[in-house]
Amino acid sequence: MEVGTSSSSGGGAFEVEQDSEALPAEVEAEAPLWKLIVVSAIAAGVQFGWALQLSLLTPYVQLLGIPHKFSSLIWLCGPISGLIVQPLVGYYSDNCTNRFGRRRPFIFSGALLVIFAVILIGFAADIGHSSGDPLGKVTKPRATIIFIVGFWILDVANNMLQGPCRALLADLSGGDGSKTRLANTLFSFFMAVGNIGGYAAGAQSTLYKSFSFTLTDACDVYCANLKSCFIISAVLLLIVTAVAVTCVGEIQYTKKATEGGEGKVPFVGELFGAFKNLPRPMLILLIVTALNWIAWFPFLLYDTDWMAREVYGGEVNDNGLYDKGVRAGALGLMLQSVVLGFMSIGVELLARQLGDVKMLWVGVNFILAIGLALTVAVTKAASHSRKYDAHGHPLLPNSSVKAGALAIFCVLGIPLAVTFSLPFALACIYSSDAGSGQAGLSLGVLNLAIVVPQMFVSFLSGPWDALFGGGNLPAFIVGAVSAAASGILAITLLPKPRSDGKIVIP
């Protein structure tokens, strides 16, 4: 089969020569643009919550009394739930015969679970205290358990949402390569919008004043701000999801006689069968994506902690400096999301200038590698320039150190735009080109290349950092090496388009 390259927009970059008979019958072939926008907007609600997780929850678990070297283990729930839930949801959404459609029941159920989860997380300290946890700066076991349960539910719910959302966009694109490209551009753009809102909320130190009930004996100002952020997140997600599932309809899916016979392969068998029958470009895509996420996840996990510890010189419960560093990290993530938003729209132009999607992958991976390596330089500069007050407490870093740290956040928004769009667009296009209509399962397979590296990082980054003194830099260096390896494999293994702009998929 042949897939023609046009340039990437939000990462899509391939136009499909598609037989009209391969189009999914349960959605209209020419969905209007507003439907793509409405469904893509769900990404803003989901990503608002993800932004809060990435910027605030690693510091928060340490405030609950979990040591830094164990905090990464909490994040195992995301990769594990993604490993199991997203392929499972993808498979069953591909085969769902509910009268409301294939994707919408999963999207709406996922949104309700997210709202339940953020209530557990936001009110974990209060629930723990009412169950017997002591006040003060000590380990709070009951609150920790409530938090972990809520965190796991949140990641399961997010995986229930994102896969069907992307699959619905693929359905609405009707197998058209340019429309698939546009849909993924919109999804990436709204992810950036959600990130900006989430990180901006996380950077605020007085947000709790708008929700006065959040400040309690068991929940200090930092906790109250986190609680307020999650309340906003729940309301936003509920609104965008309700609009999408109400305004964008699906025709009830009816299995063909050949699909529902006794020989139907069960989910696990079909998942392994999908691996067995993957075309070579898709296998390469999985490898490059996996290495790319080994690079990304340490930074996504520890970015605000790095800002608070290494750049600001703070420690957990140090009466303010660590919290200021976390908020500065949230500001950096917000600026990164602004870059991400612009890049999500400009990726197509960039791919045209480069003339080769392979070179786009190579370029962004080396940008990621350089950015992660520069965290060492900024950390050393912060350490050498650090000043202390009369009591020996570290003062705020100077403006050049803060500017250097924020610049790293901004630069990394460039490769993030490609990471958030290109692999997903290609997976949808490969599925559409095969005429299978199994976008959900294809995205589930791709998701394994994301969550397995996250499990690897979650297991090893904490002990690895502890081995070298307890900071965040060792994991960042591993990420830089992995990003460089991803770029090298991309330039050596990804198929190169022919002069007529097409790629032959074996």
Residue, then its C-alpha position, 0 to 999 in steps of 0.5 A: m500500500e502507498v501513503g503519500t506525504s504532504s507536510s505535517s500539521g500537528g504531526g499528521a503529514f501523510e495523505v492516504e490514497q483511500d478507497s471510498e469503501a474503506l470509510p467507516a459507515e457509522v460516521e459521516a464521511e465529510a464531517p464539518l470542521w466545527k465537529l472536529i473542533v468540538v471533539s478536539a476541545i475535550a483535550a483542553g479539559v483533559q490536559f488541564g487536569w494533566a497539567l495539574q498532575l505534572s506540576l503539582l502532584t510530585p511535590y504534593v506527595q512529598l508533603l504527604g510524607i512520601p520520600h522523593k526516591f519513592s514518589s516516582l512509584i506513585w506515577l506507575c499507575g499512569p503507565i500501568s493503566g495505559l498499558i491495560v485500559q487504553p488498548l482495552v477501551g480502544y478495542y471495545s470502542d471499535n466494537c461498541t454497538n451502543r445506540f449512542g455510538r462507539r466512542r461517546p459512551f466511553i468519553f462520557s464515562g471517562a469524564l465522570l470518573v475524572i470528576f470523582a477522582v479529582i474530588l478524592i485527590g483534592f480532599a485527600a488530606d481532609i478525608g485522611h484527617s477525619s479518619g485519624d491522620p495527625l496534623g503537622k509536617v508528618t507522614k499522613p498514611r490515610a491521606t496518602i492511601i486516598f490520594i493514591v486511589g484517586f490518582w489511579i482512578l484519574d489515570v484510568a479515566n484519562n485513558m478512557l477519555q483520550g483514546p476514544c477522543r482521538a478515535l472519534l476524530a479519526d472516524l469523523s475524518g472519514g479516512d481523509g489524510s488531510k482531515t486526519r492531519l487537521a484533526n490531530t493539529l486541533f487536538s494538539f492545539f487544545m492540549a496546549v490550551g489546557n496546559i496553559g490553563g492548568y499551569a497558569a492555575g498551578a502557578q497562582s499562590t492565592l487561588y484558594k481565596s476564590f474557594s474559601f472552603t478549601l483552606t482547612d486545618a488539614c489542608d494548608v495554603y498549598c493544598a488548598n490551591l491544589k484543591s481549587c485547581f482541581i475543582i476548576s478542572a472538573v467543571l471545565l471537563l464537564i462542560v467541554t465533554a457535555v457539549a461534545v457528546t451532545c452536539v456531535g452524534e454517531i450512528q449506531y454501529t452494527k457489526k457485519a456478519t463476518e465480524g461477529g462469528e464464532g471465530k472472533v479473536p478475543f481482545v488479547g489475541e487481537l492485540f498480539g495479532a495487531f503487533k504481528n501484522l504491523p507494517r514495518p514503518m509502524l514498528i519503527l514508529l513504535i521504537v522511536t516513540a518509545l525512546n522519545w518517551i524515555a526521554w520525556f517522562p523524567f522531565l515531565l515527572y520532575d520538572t517542577d521539583w527540579m526547579a524547586r530543588e536544584v534551581y531555587g535550592g529549596e526543600v520540602n516543608d522549608n517555609g516557602l522557598y520550595d513552594k516558590g520554586v514549584r510555582a516558578g516551574a508551573l510558570g515555565l510549563m505554562l510558557q512551554s505550553v504557549v510555545l506548544g500551541f504555536m508549534s502545533i499550528g506551525v508544524e506543517l510549515l516546518a515539515r514543508q521547509l525540511g521536506d522530510v518528516k523523518m528530518l522533523w523527527v530527527g530535529v526535535n529529538f536532538i532539540l530535546a536531548i540538548g534541552l535536557a542536557l542544559t539542565v545540568a548547566v543551569t543547575k551548576a550555575a544556580s549552585h555557584s551563584r546561590k546566596y544565603d541570608a544571615h541564618g544560612h537559608p538560601l535566597l532566591p536565585n538571580s534573574s539570569v539563572k531563572a531566565g535560563a531555567l525558563a528558557i529550557f521549558c520554552v525550548l522544549g515546547i518545540p519537540l513536545a508539539v511533535t510528540f503530541s501529534l505525529p505518532f497519533a496521526l500516523a497510527c490513525i492513518y495506517s489504520s484508515d489506509a488498511g480499511s479496518g476502521q480499528a483506530g481505537l485498537s491502533l491507538g491502543v497499540l501505539n499507547l504501549a510504546i508510550v506507557v512501557p517507557q513510563m513504567f521503566v522510568s517510574f521504576l528506575s528514576g527514583p532509585w537511580d537519582a538516589l544513587f547519585g545523591g537524590g537530585n533529579l539530574p541523573a534521570f534527566i541525563v538518561g533522558a538526553v541520551s535516549a532522545a539522541a538515540s531516538g533521533i539517530l534511529a529516526i534518521t537511520l530506520l524511518p523510511k524516506p519518501r520517494s521523489d514523488g512524495k510517497i512511502v511504500i509500506p511493506 
